[in-house]
Amino acid sequence: MSTLTKDTWKIIKFNQKNAFVFELLFRLVTTTLYLLLLNKGLLFALRMAGYSYLTAGNIGYFLAKPWTVLMIVVMSVIGILILMLETGCLLTLYEGAFYSRKLKVGEILTGGFFKLAHEIRRKNWRLGLLILADYGLVNLYLIYRMLTHVKPLNFVISEILNKPVGKVSVALFVVLLLAVVIPGIYAIHACMVEQKNFRDGYFRSLWLLRHRILKVVILLTVYYAAAVIGLWLVYAFCVLIAAVGVTLFTDNSLALAILPAACGRIELVLIFLTSMFLAVGNWGALSVQYFGFTSSFAKRSKSSDYSGSKYGDRRLAVLFMAVAAAFSLFSFYGVVRNGSAITTDLLSVIQITAHRGSSKAAPENTMAAMARAVDDLADFVEIDVQETKDGVVVLGHDISLKRVSGINRVISSYTFEELQQLDVGKWFSADYEGERIPSLEEVMVFCKGRININIEIKDLGSGSELPDKVRELIEKYQMKEQCVVTSVRLSYLSRIKEMDPDIRTGYIISAAYGDYYSSDSIDFISLRSSFVSERLVEAAHKKGKAVHAWTVNNKSEMERMKMLGVDNIITDYPVLAREIVYREAATETLLEYLRLVLK
């Protein structure tokens, strides 16, 4: 066992620089591309299914829809092809290392493409399924950890694992994976290196394992356990460092709000890196075993040489790395700037909306309130918009300005230039004297890439052009993924949906009567929290509608909304809401949270 471990380390170390540079670039590019395609596919399937959101209540119906099945099949095929390409690249790398050849990044990629093309030409689809099963088994723990971050699968998985039948089913699934993968553990090498067909490759693997299966299984189990323990230790270290940083450099009131969110981000990054290292280590260990067990093949064979191919040219490799890095950075920048359904909807537990900005810390509907909402880690900022005399869309909750400026005039009687002369901050605090009423455009420029916006269109009558102007601004600033539009007037939302179905809309209601959540003009309901019940949330979720609860300002009501599973809490206290939503049960202090996370 120690000899095999040393040989594995030696073959990995031989070309480690190019191996890890290639793997990092490959994962960055393919993961980014795959997530972009998955985002588009998910939105398309939801639209075809007639749903606005994927929830625990409608996921069963969603998965049974024909377009959903097609989307799953297409994304599965793309995923398998990516895994086959990565496997072919890593086998090319280790094949070269076995013959003491350090392959360049371009040669590694070329070898992978040739191996993939060869398997596609032979229609060796069963090999793709075996590779998928192998990756699933190797990354089983990481997949479980990843799915605990994704709505609504986290709720579904929790329900499954809480029931004896669910636990047995998961155990049987793992046993099935083992029964498929272990006997064919060297079939992938036999097909991609020796170029055998799948049936012969599988029997080749069985023959190689005939007297070694226990030794191989124990060895790979030890490697895998070491990787999981290593992941946990690194995670624990990063969490402790984050806790120290939060304690030293942030306000104590923010500590319990920041740390849970930081821990989630840390875990996702570590899952990505660990999966990458597992791929390199897994194929390295299997390659050492395979080439060691097939010494007769090694003697009569020679390493594939891709250096003569135009794809192995150094300049092309440099170009590939530059394009790959640029593509990944550009795509990541696009997600940050423009938002994504996956990052905003699926990776959030319950989203927090700062009501009129952080209106308990700064004057409502002002730029100061927007900035404070960002500082308070809110997911959304809720704003109210009206129209000035000269047609500019501006922020303002009341029709009259008396409460915030002391002048009893309506907003629509002012031009935008005249509004800029009013002080709407002094009433709140002397610290905010001189604060002005901002336009919606100013708010969008500030919020883009920083925080999502819930734009409430005030009811100005059926003939108002305000809904059209709001829609035009959302399209102008490319903020469809970062904005939702709400109103008490359903006709406003219908007009927006007719012009642009991709803009998400929410119907604001004070009381919960009737089947108001079935309308195709809305994607969610925004409801007074006192009317939110378990039955209402379940009914809305089955229709594919989200539930936003307002205005949730006390601790017990926040706890109740969390228990009911609402999708968004609108509050004047976003820090407190985030602390309650993200913390684990019975953790009132930072130390208690750390103990719970690390135990």
Secondary structure, 3 states (H helix, E strand, C coil): CHHHHHHHHHHHHHCHHHHHHHHHHHHHHHHHHHHHHHHHHHHHHHHHHCCCCCCCCCHHHHHHCHHHHHHHHHHHHHHHHHHHHHHHHHHHHHHHHHCCCCCCHHHHHHHHHHHHHHHHHCCCHHHHHHHHHHHHHHCHHHHHHHHCCCCCHHHHHHHHHCCHHHHHHHHHHHHHHHHHHCCCCCHHHHHHCCCCCHHHHHHHHHHHHCCCHHHHHHHHHHHHHHHHHHHHHHHHHHHHHHHHHHHHHCCHHHHHHHHHHHHHHHHHHHHHHHHHHHHHHHHHHHHHHHHHHCHHHHHHCCCCCCCCCHHHCHHHHHHHHHHHHHHHHHHHHHHHHHCCHHHHHHCCCCEEEEECCCCCCCCCCCHHHHHHHHHCCCCEEEEEEEECCCCCEEECCCCECHHHHCCCCEHHHCCHHHHCCCCCCCCCCHHHCCCCCCEHHHHHHHHCCCCEEEEEECCCCCCCCHHHHHHHHHHHCCCCCCEEEEECCHHHHHHHHHHCCCCEEEEEECCCCCCHHHCCCCCEEEEEHHHCCHHHHHHHHHCCCEEEEECCCCHHHHHHHHHHCCCEEEECCHHHHHHHHHCCCCCCCHHHHHHHHHC
